[in-house]
Amino acid sequence: MQRLRVRYAKRGRLRFTSHRDFSRAFERAVFRARIPMAYSSGFNPHPRMSYAGAAPTGSASEAEYLEIALARVLVPSEVHALLDEALPPGLDILEVVESPGGSLADRLEASRWRIDLSVPAADLQAAVKAFYDADEVLVERMTKKGLREFDARGAVLSITASGAGRRARAARPRAAPRRPRGPSRRRAHGADRRLRHPDGRGPPHDEARPGPARGVRRHR
């Protein structure tokens, strides 16, 4: 059984597709492309696919990741071409490589966000400074288990403001190290992630947004 890691993008209007929408579209694309997927055993077999860090609905991204298992060995470049042709424009395959093994999610160490806000520069600078200096910033979010509080500050490693917008760097939600007081650079599977948030909604653990905003997040 061959395992391949796939990096894909969500662009344009397709950024409004949910993770479940993409999963269905991808499975149909695999079927149309006649790629020999490996399936789980049991009464109701499913194709062997795993995802890592899916982007929130409404977000555009240049670095979404998934891993697939094939029933026979194929050339990754051929799988790349077949999948890209079978998927609609806006759901684009960027890279297909052999999996070196291990957990795909564990390779993603941090995210880089760029958020554009329509506020005066002075107000933006003051808000960023207040957020960066705070020990914690609690935000509420409705979950399946009811209303819960999350510390939006704990996951942010660094944040700066400029005339072009606000930039933030956040760790994975499950790994929230204490932030350094300076710029930080990490690598994660050699790819960039860009997420736009036109409606102001964002990931539940990374940071809170004060109002309607568009954002960009990058994995490196």
Solvent accessible surface area in square Angstrom, and as a share of the most:
residue,aa,sasa,rsa
1,M,139,0.62
2,Q,11,0.05
3,R,83,0.30
4,L,0,0.00
5,R,3,0.01
6,V,1,0.01
7,R,46,0.17
8,Y,5,0.02
9,A,0,0.00
10,K,7,0.03
11,R,92,0.33
12,G,46,0.44
13,R,209,0.76
14,L,44,0.22
15,R,55,0.20
16,F,103,0.43
17,T,26,0.15
18,S,32,0.21
19,H,72,0.32
20,R,174,0.63
21,D,54,0.28
22,F,2,0.01
23,S,21,0.13
24,R,111,0.41
25,A,25,0.19
26,F,0,0.00
27,E,77,0.34
28,R,146,0.53
29,A,0,0.00
30,V,7,0.04
31,F,168,0.70
32,R,136,0.50
33,A,16,0.12
34,R,211,0.77
35,I,10,0.05
36,P,31,0.20
37,M,13,0.06
38,A,11,0.09
39,Y,123,0.47
40,S,36,0.23
41,S,103,0.67
42,G,61,0.59
43,F,209,0.87
44,N,100,0.51
45,P,67,0.42
46,H,107,0.48
47,P,29,0.18
48,R,95,0.35
49,M,37,0.17
50,S,49,0.32
51,Y,63,0.24
52,A,2,0.02
53,G,44,0.42
54,A,43,0.34
55,A,7,0.06
56,P,36,0.23
57,T,59,0.34
58,G,1,0.01
59,S,0,0.00
60,A,3,0.02
61,S,0,0.00
62,E,29,0.13
63,A,0,0.00
64,E,2,0.01
65,Y,3,0.01
66,L,0,0.00
67,E,11,0.05
68,I,0,0.00
69,A,0,0.00
70,L,0,0.00
71,A,67,0.52
72,R,142,0.52
73,V,114,0.66
74,L,29,0.14
75,V,80,0.46
76,P,32,0.20
77,S,73,0.47
78,E,95,0.43
79,V,0,0.00
80,H,52,0.23
81,A,61,0.48
82,L,70,0.35
83,L,0,0.00
84,D,59,0.31
85,E,150,0.67
86,A,20,0.15
87,L,10,0.05
88,P,54,0.34
89,P,120,0.75
90,G,12,0.11
91,L,3,0.02
92,D,30,0.15
93,I,6,0.03
94,L,48,0.24
95,E,67,0.30
96,V,13,0.07
97,V,51,0.29
98,E,91,0.41
99,S,22,0.14
100,P,99,0.62
101,G,42,0.40
102,G,67,0.64
103,S,57,0.37
104,L,13,0.06
105,A,42,0.33
106,D,74,0.39
107,R,100,0.37
108,L,6,0.03
109,E,70,0.31
110,A,0,0.00
111,S,6,0.04
112,R,49,0.18
113,W,1,0.00
114,R,66,0.24
115,I,0,0.00
116,D,46,0.24
117,L,29,0.14
118,S,122,0.78
119,V,70,0.40
120,P,88,0.55
121,A,66,0.51
122,A,77,0.60
123,D,83,0.43
124,L,12,0.06
125,Q,94,0.42
126,A,63,0.49
127,A,51,0.40
128,V,10,0.06
129,K,134,0.57
130,A,67,0.52
131,F,28,0.12
132,Y,42,0.16
133,D,76,0.39
134,A,29,0.23
135,D,108,0.56
136,E,101,0.45
137,V,40,0.23
138,L,92,0.46
139,V,36,0.21
140,E,112,0.50
141,R,106,0.39
142,M,135,0.60
143,T,33,0.19
144,K,212,0.90
145,K,183,0.77
146,G,27,0.26
147,L,105,0.52
148,R,117,0.43
149,E,103,0.46
150,F,27,0.11
151,D,54,0.28
152,A,1,0.01
153,R,0,0.00
154,G,10,0.10
155,A,4,0.03
156,V,0,0.00
157,L,3,0.01
158,S,17,0.11
159,I,13,0.07
160,T,88,0.51
161,A,20,0.15
162,S,52,0.34
163,G,83,0.80
164,A,76,0.59
165,G,5,0.05
166,R,13,0.05
167,R,96,0.35
168,A,3,0.03
169,R,8,0.03
170,A,0,0.00
171,A,2,0.02
172,R,54,0.20
173,P,73,0.46
174,R,172,0.63
175,A,38,0.30
176,A,60,0.47
177,P,49,0.31
178,R,166,0.60
179,R,17,0.06
180,P,55,0.34
181,R,153,0.56
182,G,26,0.25
183,P,133,0.84
184,S,24,0.16
185,R,169,0.62
186,R,89,0.33
187,R,197,0.72
188,A,1,0.01
189,H,44,0.20
190,G,66,0.63
191,A,8,0.06
192,D,36,0.19
193,R,1,0.00
194,R,75,0.27
195,L,0,0.00
196,R,108,0.39
197,H,2,0.01
198,P,45,0.28
199,D,65,0.34
200,G,16,0.16
201,R,145,0.53
202,G,28,0.27
203,P,12,0.08
204,P,44,0.27
205,H,56,0.25
206,D,1,0.01
207,E,10,0.04
208,A,37,0.29
209,R,34,0.12
210,P,104,0.65
211,G,28,0.27
212,P,117,0.74
213,A,5,0.04
214,R,135,0.49
215,G,1,0.01
216,V,5,0.03
217,R,20,0.07
218,R,44,0.16
219,H,6,0.03
220,R,69,0.25
